[in-house]
Amino acid sequence: MSLFDKFDAALQLKEGLADIGKDPTDVVFDSLISATEGIVKGRRTILAGTNNYLGLTFDKDCIAAGVAALESQGTGTTGSRMANGSYAAHGALEAELADFFQCDHAMVFSTGFTANLGVLTALLGKGDVVLLDADAHASLYDGCQMSGADIFRFKHNDVKSLERRLERLKDRASRCLIVVEGMYSVLGDCAPLAEFVELKERFGARLLVDEAHSVGVYGEHGCGVAELQGVLDKVDFIVGTFSKSLGAMGGFCASRHDVLGLFRYISRPFMFTASPSPAVMATTREALRQLRTRPELRQTLWENASRLYNGLQELGFELGPEISPVVAVRCKDRQSALANWNKLLEAGIYVNMMLPPATPGGASFLRCSISAAHTPNQITKIIKTFAEL
Amino acid sequence: MTFSTEATGVKLAEILSEYLKTNCADTPAGNREITAATNMVSDLQLDSFQVMEFMLEVEDHYDIAIDMESLSNIQTIQDLAAVVITAHND
C-alpha cells in the first residue's frame, strides 16, 4: 500500500470518461463570443451550463467598471485584509449587500466555497450541532466538518425529517444550526424555507441558507428563495456567491446578527486568504446595481427557463420537479449520460454532466442552466438538439 | 427497551435488503444476501450517497440520530448494529 494507491480510482474514472469521447471535466473554451456562446474545438457552441443566470459576464458597464478598477487600483490585493488592509471597495460592497438583504451586516469572501468554510467554522464549534440537508453542497459539508460540531443529516427538503431530528436534540436544539440551500443546483428545486423557519423558531435553533444559485433569480427584488417565501428577515445567515448571477468570483455572508461583525477576527478561511481583487469588487458592485435596477433581466430569465423546460418536457424527457433556471434531464444510466453529453457537445451545445455520487438519488443528469442572455433561437436549437439524441 | 447486537444486525440486514430491492434492483447488490458481516462498500459497491440514504432509513426506523463522525467508522452491518445500540441507549 503506497501513498499514491488512492489515486487508482481517479485514474479509472479518467480512463472511463476518455473511452466515451470528450472528458466532461476537461472542456476547454478556446474563446468566448458572448455570455451564451463560445468556441470549443473550433466549433461555435451554445453555452447552456454556465450558471450565468443574468448573462452579465459581457455587460459593457460591468466590463468598464472592471477595467477602470484594474487601471486605478492594480491587478490584485496581494494578501488578506487582516494582514494587508482592506480596499474601500470591499467595505462599499459589504454595505451594498447589507442594504440589498435588508440587514445590518455583510461580509465578503474570496470565493463562495471560502464563504461557507469561513462562516461555518466561525459560527460552530465543539458541542454545537448541525442539522444539514442531505443534498447540501460539498462546501457546506466541508465547513460543518471543519467546525468540529456534531453533524446530523436530514432527508432532502423534508420538513418532517428535520422536525424529528430537532425533537431528538431536546435541550441541544438551542445550540443547533440548520443548514440548507435556497435553490439546489443539480435539480433546481427549492427548499421549503417558510416551514424551516417555523421549525427553527419553535425549537430555538438558527437557520443558515445558501442562496448561491437563487440570488438574482428568485424574489421580488432578486434576494433569493427566502425573499420569495416571505422569510428574508427570519433567516439568521444568508451565504452566497458572486460567481453566478453576478458574473464574477467571490462569496458573501449577510446577517441581522451583530456576531457577523466578529467573524473577521476568528474565521481562518477569511483571515488567511488573499482578499478579492479590485476588478472583481468593481464588476460585482456594478452587477449588483444592475440586478437591483433591471428587473427585466429576471423576467427574461424566467421566460427562457419556461421555454426550455416546457420544450424538453413536451419531448418526453424526465426533468426536475419544477420550472427553474436549472433544467436537469434525467438519463437512464451513467453510460447514456456520457454518450448524450458528448453528442450534444459535438452538435454545439454545452451542458453539465452530473454523475453519482454527486447527484440526488444516485441518478445521472444532463444539467442545463439557462440565462437571461439566451436568445429564443438558441433555446430552440438546444431543444431541437435534445430531440435528436 | 434494550437491543441485542444479534437481533439488531438481523433487523438492519432486513432494512438494507429492502433498500437494495427498491433502489439498486438493476445492480448485483439488488439480490445479494445480507449478513452481519456484509461490507456495504466492498461487498455491495454502494457509493457514499447510497450509504447515506440507507443510514437515513435506519435513523428513522429506530428514531435515533447518528452523527457523521460515527458513520465514517461503519463498514459492516455488525459495525452499524453497535452504533445503533449506542445511539439508542444515549
Interface residues (C-beta under 8 A of the other chain):
Chain A: A134 Q145 D150 I151 F152 R153 F154 K155 S161 R164 R165 R168 L169 P356 P357 A358 T359 P360 G361 G362
Chain B: N23 D47 S48 F49 Q50 M52 E53 M55 L56 D60 D63 I64 A65 I66 D67 M68 E69
